[in-house]
Amino acid sequence: MLFSLLQAALRHEPTRRTLLSSGDYKHFHRQLSQALAEGLAAEA
């Protein structure tokens, strides 16, 4: 659900510009993607 919310936020142009200009967002996105991948691998 959090990932879907993040994707929706990126479709909103002003929000996307704000998020993508932040190095924190890139770090957060990398961590979130890694956690999702690890979670899916553990379930498989």
LINJOTA-V104585 format. One line per field, one symbol per residue. ss: DSSP state (H for helix, E for strand, C for the rest). phi: phi as a letter, one per 40 degrees, with the letter a starting at -180 (. if undefined). A space follows every 50 residues. Layout:
BEGIN
ss->???
phi->???
END
This chain:
BEGIN
ss->CHHHHHHHHHHCHHHHHHHHCCHHHHHHHHHHHHHHHHHHHHHC
phi->.cccccccccccdccccccccccccccccccccccccccccccc
END
